[in-house]
Amino acid sequence: MKLLVFSTLFPNPQQPHHGIFVENRLRHLREDSGYEAHVLAPVPWFPSASPHFGTYADYAKIPRHDERHG
């Protein structure tokens, strides 16, 4: 079975602990069932990674695609 998970709470390289419980549950589900899963985890778009914008600049550093735990 293939799963598509949509969650605004999911870790990314800039926020590695953001929604870690969602990732852990999904990882255990995949391991126990053998399901294939893809996650859509939207983050706010921000146009600049300049440090002048503070924490908002972190959103510009998040990659468009990422793979975690296979």
Secondary structure in CASP SS format (residue, H / E / C, confidence):
PFRMAT SS
TARGET T0000
AUTHOR 0000-0000-0000
METHOD secondary structure of the structure
MODEL  1
M C 1.00
K E 1.00
L E 1.00
L E 1.00
V E 1.00
F E 1.00
S C 1.00
T C 1.00
L C 1.00
F C 1.00
P C 1.00
N E 1.00
P C 1.00
Q C 1.00
Q E 1.00
P C 1.00
H C 1.00
H C 1.00
G C 1.00
I H 1.00
F H 1.00
V H 1.00
E H 1.00
N H 1.00
R H 1.00
L H 1.00
R H 1.00
H H 1.00
L H 1.00
R H 1.00
E H 1.00
D H 1.00
S H 1.00
G C 1.00
Y C 1.00
E E 1.00
A E 1.00
H E 1.00
V E 1.00
L E 1.00
A C 1.00
P C 1.00
V C 1.00
P C 1.00
W C 1.00
F C 1.00
P C 1.00
S C 1.00
A C 1.00
S C 1.00
P H 1.00
H H 1.00
F H 1.00
G C 1.00
T C 1.00
Y H 1.00
A H 1.00
D H 1.00
Y H 1.00
A H 1.00
K C 1.00
I C 1.00
P C 1.00
R C 1.00
H C 1.00
D C 1.00
E C 1.00
R C 1.00
H C 1.00
G C 1.00
END
